[in-house]
Amino acid sequence: MLLFMSFPNFFVNGFSVIPGIIAWFALVPLLVLIDFCSSRQAFLFGFLEGLIYSAGTLYWITVINDMGIMAYPAWVVLSCYLAFFVAFFALLMKITFPAPGFSAGKILSVPLFWVAIEYFRGHFLSGFPWALLGYSQYLDLPVIQISSITGVYGVSFLLALTSAFIAYGLIPLLRRKAGFTTPGFGIALALTVFLVGGSFLYGFHMLKSYSNAKNCITEKVSILQGNIAQSDKWDVRYLDRTFETYADLTHQVGSCKPRLIVWPETAAPVFLPYETRYLKKVINIVADSKTFAIVGSVDAVLDEQFMVKEYFNTAFLLTPEGKITGKYSKIHLVPFGEFVPFKKIFKILEKFTLGFRDFRPGKEYRVFSLPSTTGSCRIDFSVLICYEIIFPELVRQFGKNGADFFVTITNDAWYDRTAMPYQHVMVLPFRAVENRRAIVRSANTGISCFVDRTGRFERKTGIFTREILCGDVRVNDGKTFYSTFGDVFAWFCIFFCLAILIVCLTKRRVKAYNNCGE
């Protein structure tokens, strides 16, 4: 329970620091338990912990009305799937270190194995890096600054290391099963203090250096949060009212004189390029604002009979004159939300799907450019749609392509007033720090926000409110180690995991062979 309590949940929603504190010792009970059980029991206890962790974190799946009764099987299946990753972590620890008690190598192996398992979870099949342990620290600005080097996995490493030291170092010490003179204890203590303390010192240094930076190039951006109910969003009877809402919000931001206005994901719930009536409405709204706009909508490919052949979840860039000059189609789609994996094999899987079932992925890592004008500079930015923001390597690719800042648009109205919008927004500080790029987020029902290059939430809305936000966005901030080299740290952890596993298993085999010879 400590693991799912480390994130916004059905007990604690919102921007609370309490879950983040819990995360520092959340793995302790599991580590102590598996130290005194068999490999089979370790796997089962790991699965149980993973099941509670996942089910408690993802409970919001059950409120998706469009899935009906199938929401509950979907919740159980996904929770069980994710539970296997924790089960394999527990099994690997037990196989590698079968004997209970203190070991400096065991303390170091915990964060290495945990990061390896998290990385694998984020990439296996289509990947699901949701609620990784490190994300629990999204409000702890000093500690997350190491993400510019290690990505989120570095923060997960520190949390797992701290839990390991408590479980294998402090608890045996309190039970008088180990002491300060125990071989390796000083090394484990020094390593934990050095890595955790050093990360905090590095974080404070980086925050101070960025706060003292001068000559920042900024541009003004406005966010629209329409708060359109999910039940109304795709109802043709409410289409005119939806566009009236965004026309009114756009008029309100006029006094801010932004360079760019951002609408949420599928804010225009039509096939925008092909539905002339609504395209004209959007053109008129944007033209009245006299500024550029990103508008979320649906794009399509038509066949010879002008029937829709393929769907795309798309963000369109419109000029101050209302002309569409560019578009980005979502690359990483949501399984069972925007497409059905293996549907030709398992036809029943379509019942688990909400919304469109046949979205096609985009192929281009698009960077939009706004031309320079008098008193302003050229702006290059990229748009990520909803789920895409949780994938660090995807965001990193847009930065490598030249984006000066990121825009993310989403619609979390499916999930009502649950913890899901708060869990979703937790990843933003990490993407900002990893690339040292500001992030602008427009969400239909919230949370919309501005996040600066240090991961700080500068402005944010509530959920299920109709609001506008205006803010200055810093343009470009160089490269980081992470944006240049990617997940080198995670691969470093994986390499050492394999090395530790091979060495430990080899030692056990040699020992068994010697005992047999005797």
N, C-alpha and C positions, 0 to 999 in steps of 0.2 A: 504493500500500500504506500510505502514511502516513495516509491518510484513515481506512481501516478500523481501523488500529492506534491511532487516537485514541479508540476506544471499547473497552469490554470485548469480547474476541474469543476465538478458540480458543487463543491464546497466553497472554493475560492476562485472567483472570476475577477477580471480586471487586472490592473497593473499593481500587483502586490509583490513585495519582496520576500514574503514568507516562503512560498514554494522554492525559490532559489536557494534559501538557506538550508532547507531540508535535503536538497540534492547533494550536499557535501557529504552526507553520511547515509544516503539512501541504499547503497549496496551492502552495507555492513551486515544486516541479518542474513542475507543469502550467502555471503562469504563465510561467515561463522558456521552456518548450517552445513554447507557442502564440505567443510573441512573435516567433519566427523562422520561422513556417510560414504556409501559405496558409489561407484561410478554410475550405476543404474539409478540409484536414489538421487544423485546429483543432477542427472538429466531431468528426472521427474520434478524435483524441487525447482530447477531452473525454468522448466515449462510452466509450472504453477505461478512462479513469480512473474514470468513474461506474460502470462494470461491475465493476471490481475493488473499488471502495468498497462497492457494494451487496452483491455476492456474498460478500465477506469479512465484512460485518456481519451478513447474514441467513442465514449458513450453517446456522443452527439449524432452518430449515424442513425440511431433509433428514432430520431425526431424528423427524418426526411419523409415528408408526407407523400411525395411522388413515388416512393418505393413501397408504400403500404406495409403489409405484414412482412414482406421480404427484407425489410430493413433489419430485422432481428437476426435472421440467418446470416445476412451480410456482415453484421457486427461480430457475430460469433466466429465466422470463418476467417475474417481478417485478423481478429484478436488471436486466434489459434495459430495462424500463419506466422504472425510476428513473435508469438511466444516461443517458437522453435529456435529463434536466434538467441534468446537468453538461455534456452536449454542447452544449445551447443556451446555457449560460453561457459556454463557451469561444467559441462562434460569435459571440455578442453582443460579447464583448470584442474579438475580432479585427475584426469589422465596424466597430466604433466607433473602434478604434485600430489601423489596419493597419500603421503604421510601427513597427519595433522601436526599443527604446531607452527612456531615462528620460522620464517625464512625470508631473508632479504630478497632473494630471487623471486619468491612468490609474490611479494608486495609489488615488485616492478612488473611482473607478468600480468597482473590484473588489468592495469590500464592499457597495456599493449594488446591483450586479447579483446578487451572491450571495444577499443577503437577499431580493431580489425573486423569484429562482428558488425559494428555500426556501419562501417564502410561497405561491407558486403550487403547489408540490408538496404543501403541506399542505391545499390547498383544491380542487384539480382533481379531478373526479369525486367520490369520497367523501373524498378527502384521505388522505395517508399521511405525516405529519410525524414519521417514525421516524428516530432517529439524526441529527437536525439537528446541524450543526457545534457550535452553542452548548451542546448537552447534554453535550459532552465535559468541561465545566467544573463538573459537578454537585458536586464535592468542594471546589471553590475558592470558599469562601463570600464573600470580599470582591468578586470580580469579578461574581458572579451577582446581587448586590444591585441592579444597574441594571435587572434584570428587572421591578422594581416600577414602572418607567417605560416600558421598551421591550419587555418580554416577552423571551422567549428570543432573539428576532431581534437584540436589541442586543448580546448576547454573541457571536453568530455574526458580527456586523459587526466587532467588535474583533479577532476571530481572523483574519478575511479581510483586514482592514486591515493587520495585522502581517505576514501572509504577503506581501501586495502590496508593502509597504515593503521587505521583505527582497529580494524578487524584482526589483523595478524601481528600488530605491534603493541598497541595500547591495551587491548583486552587481555592478551596473555600476561602483560605486565601487571595489570590489576589483579589477575588471578594467581599471580606469583609463579606463573609457568615460564616466565622469561624476565629478563632484567636489562638494565642499561649495559651490563657487561656481557650480555649474550652476543656471541659472534654474529656480526652483520647488523646488529641493532643500530649502532652509531651510523653505519652507512645508510641504512633505510631512513633514519631520522634526518640525516643531513641532506639526502636526496629529496625527500618530501619538502623540507623547509626551503631548500634551494629552488626547486622548480615552482612551487606554489608562491613563495615569497618573491622570487625573481620575476614571475609573471605579473604580480601586482605592481612591483616597482617599475617594470617596463611599461605597464598600462598607465600609471600615474605620470611617467615621463612623457609618453606620447600624448596624453590628454593636455598636459601643460604646453607642450610644443605646438600643438594645433590651436590651442586657445590664444597663443601669442602670435600666431601667423598673421601677417599683414597682406595688404593688396589682394584681397580675395575677389575673384571675378564672380559675380552673382547675377542671376536673372530671376525675374518674378514669374511665378507659376501659380495658377489657381486650380483648386480641386472642387468638383461637383459631387455631392452625395445625395442622390435623388430619393433614396428610401422608398423604392417601388416594391410593393409586396410581391413575393414570388408567385402567389396565386393570381396576381393581376398581370404579371410581366409579359406573358405570352398570350394573354387574352385579347383578341382583336377589339373587343369593346372598350378597352382601356388604352389603346395605342395613342389616340389623340391627347388624352390626359397625360400620358407619359411624356410626350414631346412638349406639352405646355409646361410641365414641371421643369424640364431642362432649359426651356426658353426663359422661364422666370429666374432660375438660378444663374444662368449666363448673364442676364441683365443685372443681377445683383453684384456680380464680380466686376462690372464695368468700372467702378470707381477705383479698383485696385490697379487697373491698367496692366494686366499681365501680358507676358510674351507668349504664354501657352496656357490653354485651358484643357483640363483632363476630365473626360467623362468615364464612368465605370465600365466594366466588362458588359457587353451586350446591352449597353444603355439604350441603344436603338434596336429593339427586338424585331428586326425585319431583315430581309436580304437587301441591305442598303443600296448597293449599286444598281439593283434591278427594279426596286419599287419606287417609281418616279415620284409619287405623291409625298412619300416620307423622306426621300432624298432631298426634295425641294425644301421641306420643313427644316431639315438639318442645315442645309446650305444657307437658308435665311437666318437661322439662329446664329451660326458662326459668322456670317457676314455682318450682322448687327453688332457683334462683339469686336469686330475689326482686329482680330488676333488669330493666331493658329490654334487648332484644337485637335486633340486625340479623341476619337469617338469609337467606343466598342460596339461592334455589330457582328452580323453573320455574312460571310461571303459565300459564293457558290460557283460551281462550274455547271453550265447547262449543256444538255445534249442537243442533237439536231432538231428535236421537237420542242426545244426551249423548256424542257423539264429539268428539274434540279438533279444533277448527277452526283455531285460531291458537295459536302458542307465544310466550311472552315470557320473556326472561331478567330475573329479578326479585329485588329485595331487599325482604323483609318486615320491618316493625317490630312486635315483640311486646311487650306490657306485662309487668310483673312477675307478673301473674296468668295470663300465657300467651295473652292475647287479641291477635289481629292487628288493629292499629289503623291501619295504613297500608302502602303499598307503592310502590315505584318500579320501573318497567320501563325497561330499557336503551334509550336513544334512538339512539345511534350504534353500529350493529352492525358486526361484522367481516365484510368481503367474503370469501366463500368459507369462512368459519368459521361464520357464523350465517345467512347468506343468500347466494344466488347471483345476482349482477347479470346482467341480460340473459339469463336462463336460457331464456326463451321463444324467443330468437333462436339462442343457442348452447347447445343441450342438453348438449353434451359437457362444458361447464363444471362440471356437477354432480359430475364425477369428481374435481374439485379440492377438493371441500368436505369438511370434517371436522365431526363432531358433528351437531347439528340443522341441516337445510337451510332450514327454513321459519320461523325466528324473525321476529316482527314488531317494528318499533321502537315504543317508548313515545312518548308525546306530551307528557307533563307534566314540567316542571322542578320536581320535588318537593322541598320543604323539610320535614323532619320536626321536630317539636317535642316535647321532653320537659318536662312541667310542673314548675314550681318546687316544691320541698319544703322542709322545715325545714333551714336551713343551706345551701341550694343555690339556684341561680338557674335560670331557664328556659333550656333548651338548644335552639338551632335548628341543624340540620346537614343536609347533603345527602350522598347516596351516589352514587358513580360506579362503574360496573361495568367492570372490566378495561381494555379498549382505550380507553375514554372519557377516561381521565386524560391521554392524550397530546395531547388537543385543548384548547388554552388558552382558546379562545373559549367552549367548552362549560362548562368549569369556572368561568370568569368569570361566566357567566349564573347559575349556582347561587349564587355570592356576591352578585350583584346582587339575587337574590330573597330574600336575608336569611340565608343560611347562615353560622353563626358559625365553623364548621370543616368540613372535608371528611372523609368516610370513603370509601375505595376498596377494593373487594373483587375478588379475581381468582383465577384458577386457571392457573398456568403449568406444571402437571405435564406438559402435552403435549410440552414441549421438553427434557425430561431435564436432565442436568447441563451444559447449554451456557451461553453468555453471555446468552441471552435474558432470564432473570429480572433480571440486572444491568442490561441495556440498558433494560428496562421500568421499573425503579425509578429510573433516572437522571432522569426527568422530574419526580419529586416535589418536589425542592427548588425548581424553577422555578415550579411551580403554587403552592407555598407562598409564595414571595417575591412573585410577581405579584399575589397577593390579600392577602398578610399574614394568611394563615389556616393554622393547623396542619392536618396531614394524618395520618390513621390508616389504615394499610394492613393488611388481612388477606388473606394468600395461602395457598392450600391446601398447597402444598409450599414456600412461601417465595418471596421474601423478605418477611416481615411486619415492619412498623416503625412508629415514631413520627417524624414530621418536624415541627420547630417552624417558626415564622413566618419565621425567617431562613434556612431551608433546611437546617438542621443535622439529621442523623440522631441522635436522642436515644437510641433503642433499636432494635435490629434482630435478626432471627433469621438463621440460616443457611438453606440450601436442603435439602430432603428430610429435615427433622427435625420431630418432633412437639413443639411448644412452646406456651407461653402467654407473653404479655407484658402487663404492667400499667404504666400510666403516666398522668401528669397532662397534660391537654390544655388549652391556653389557649383561652378562649372569646372570639371577636370581637377584632378589632384595627383597626377603622376601615377607611377606603378608601385605595387607592393611585391613582396616576395611571393605571396600566394597568387596574385594575378599573373605573375610571370611564369611560375613553375607549377602551380596547381597543387594537387594533393600529395606532394612529396612526403609530408609528415605521415600521412596515413599509410603510404606505401612503406615508409621506414618502419612503422609499427608492424605491418604485415610481415616484412622480411624478418624482423627479430622474433616474431611469434613462431614462424616456421623454424628458425634456428633453435629457439628454446625447446620447442616440441621435439625436434630431431635429437638434440643433445640429451634431453631427459629420457626419451624412449630408448636411446642407444645405451645409456648408463644402466637402465633397468634391465635391458636384455643381456648386457655383459655381466651384471651382477647375478642374474638368474642362471646364466651359463656357468659361472664360477661355482655357484652353490650346487648346481647339478653335478659338476665335476668332483666336488668334494664328497 
